[in-house]
Amino acid sequence: MAAEAQHDPVTVVVVDDHPVVRAGLRALIGATDDLVVVGEAHDLPSAESVVASTTPQVVLMDLNLGAGADGVTVTRRLLASADPPRILVLTTYGTESDILAALEAGATGYLLKDAPAAELFTAIRAASRGTAALSEPVAATLVRRAAQREPSLTDREIEVLRLLARGLGNRDLARELRVSEATVKSHLSHIYDKLGVDTRAGAVATAIERRIIRAE
């Protein structure tokens, strides 16, 4: 009987600003027979450098990379390269806005860090083939969004909600967004209508409950 063909392992780069997390993922993935970590990075410059030198098939991307560019920005930059890898987001953030931003930037999949190891391995293999892989809570969030009958919030309205969650008043909102206070009031009116609330606190609470924004 002819021996089965041996396939090269799927090559992976881990992008995370926590050394312990990177080391843990390297050890975890290294225990498999068909996946191998070929590099690590902690920010945009190091990610671009290591991806260029190793040309991995899959990049595991955290969304929060500290003070520099976030994971969505890094995803866009890596996917704009001549030989882009597949991007599989691996993060603690599961809000609707985070998920949509990552997928719109071109991420192939989105996992939460509490996913079982077997789910992570399956997602990496799927991503290497260009197949979408989503954690169950992430998929549920997208299904819930698709099923919602009320109008979806715009990117600008989500940005206003994030600032509201930080406690900014109308004047500060206008300054931050570089618009007039009248425009801020218009955004707030639309947000209230779409969320079915009539106060700033209600808007923030509802947005957090629906996982549209993160709790500050």
Beta strands, then each sheet from edge to edge (+ up, - down):
strand 1: 10-15
strand 2: 35-41
strand 3: 58-61
strand 4: 86-91
strand 5: 109-112
strand 6: 133-134
sheet 1: 2+ 1+ 3+ 4+ 5+ 6+
end
